[in-house]
Amino acid sequence: MLQRRALIVWLVIILAETLHGVLRQLFLVPIVGDMRARQIGVLVGSLIILVIALTFSRWLGARSLREQLMVGSAWVALTLAFELALGAVLGFSPQRMLEDYDLSRGGFMALGLLFMLCAPALAARLRGT
């Protein structure tokens, strides 16, 4: 039951993040450039993930910290697979995709995934569940 609910919430997250990515490309990239828009996108995306995690926290039913981290881990793994598949479909080079995860080159995605890992636990704490 928990795995199915975690997958459903992840689908909501990835749908919201995909829409967020499209809007970022259309409206933010022309103003601040690609890398800066991706950096801002990680921060906004983390907020989106937190709002979704808060919204579904009780329904998700991950009660213990262990369960919450398991859900977060599943979300991270699914997101990585989705990002790599989408990058390949869009024709991004491996270097371009890894750029988003390289802190020394300004990529914040690793921090975003760390936040995603912790989001179910953080949402549960904020909700008092």
C-alpha positions in Angstrom: 0.0 0.0 0.0 2.8 2.5 1.0 4.7 1.8 -2.3 1.6 2.4 -4.4 0.8 5.6 -2.6 4.4 6.8 -2.8 4.3 6.1 -6.6 1.1 8.1 -7.0 2.5 11.1 -5.1 5.7 10.9 -7.1 3.6 11.0 -10.3 2.0 14.2 -9.0 5.5 15.6 -8.2 6.9 14.7 -11.6 3.8 16.2 -13.4 4.2 19.4 -11.4 7.9 19.5 -12.0 7.5 18.9 -15.7 5.1 21.8 -16.0 7.5 23.9 -13.9 10.3 23.0 -16.3 8.3 24.0 -19.3 7.3 27.3 -17.7 10.9 27.9 -16.7 12.2 27.4 -20.2 9.5 29.6 -21.7 9.6 32.5 -19.3 12.7 32.4 -17.0 15.5 31.3 -19.4 15.1 34.2 -21.7 15.5 36.6 -18.8 18.3 35.1 -16.7 19.9 32.5 -19.0 19.9 28.7 -18.9 22.2 27.8 -16.0 20.8 30.5 -13.7 17.2 29.4 -14.6 18.1 25.8 -13.7 19.6 27.0 -10.4 16.4 29.0 -9.6 14.4 26.0 -10.8 15.9 23.7 -8.2 14.9 26.1 -5.4 11.4 26.6 -6.8 11.1 22.8 -7.5 12.0 22.1 -3.9 9.2 24.3 -2.7 6.8 22.5 -5.1 7.9 19.1 -3.7 7.4 20.3 -0.1 3.9 21.6 -0.9 3.0 18.3 -2.5 4.6 16.3 0.3 2.7 18.4 2.8 -0.6 17.9 0.9 -0.3 14.2 0.7 1.6 13.5 4.0 -1.2 12.0 6.0 -2.7 10.1 3.0 0.8 8.7 2.2 0.8 6.9 5.5 4.6 6.8 6.0 4.6 6.9 9.8 8.2 6.2 10.9 11.3 8.0 9.9 12.5 4.8 8.2 9.3 4.7 6.0 9.6 8.4 5.2 13.2 8.0 4.1 12.2 4.9 2.1 9.6 7.0 0.3 12.1 9.8 -0.3 14.6 7.3 -1.6 12.1 5.9 -4.0 11.2 9.4 -5.2 14.9 10.2 -5.8 15.5 6.9 -7.7 12.4 7.5 -9.9 13.3 11.1 -10.5 16.9 10.2 -11.5 15.5 7.6 -14.0 13.0 10.0 -15.3 15.6 12.8 -15.7 18.1 10.6 -17.5 15.4 9.2 -19.8 14.0 12.6 -20.6 17.4 14.0 -21.2 18.2 11.2 -23.6 14.9 11.8 -25.5 15.6 15.5 -25.7 19.1 14.8 -27.1 21.1 16.1 -24.1 24.6 14.9 -23.9 25.7 13.0 -20.8 28.0 16.0 -20.0 25.0 18.4 -20.2 22.9 16.1 -17.9 25.7 15.7 -15.3 26.3 19.5 -15.3 23.1 19.9 -13.3 24.5 17.7 -10.5 28.0 19.3 -10.3 28.1 21.8 -7.5 31.5 23.0 -8.6 30.0 24.1 -12.0 26.9 25.7 -10.4 24.5 22.7 -10.7 22.1 22.5 -7.7 20.2 19.3 -8.7 22.1 17.1 -6.2 20.9 19.5 -3.4 17.4 19.2 -4.9 17.5 15.4 -4.7 18.8 15.6 -1.2 15.8 17.8 -0.3 13.5 15.3 -2.1 14.9 12.5 0.0 14.1 14.4 3.2 10.7 15.9 2.0 8.4 13.1 3.3 10.0 13.3 6.8 10.0 17.1 6.8 6.4 17.2 5.7 5.4 14.7 8.4 7.2 16.9 11.0 5.6 20.1 9.8 2.2 18.4 9.8 2.7 16.8 13.2 2.1 13.3 11.9 
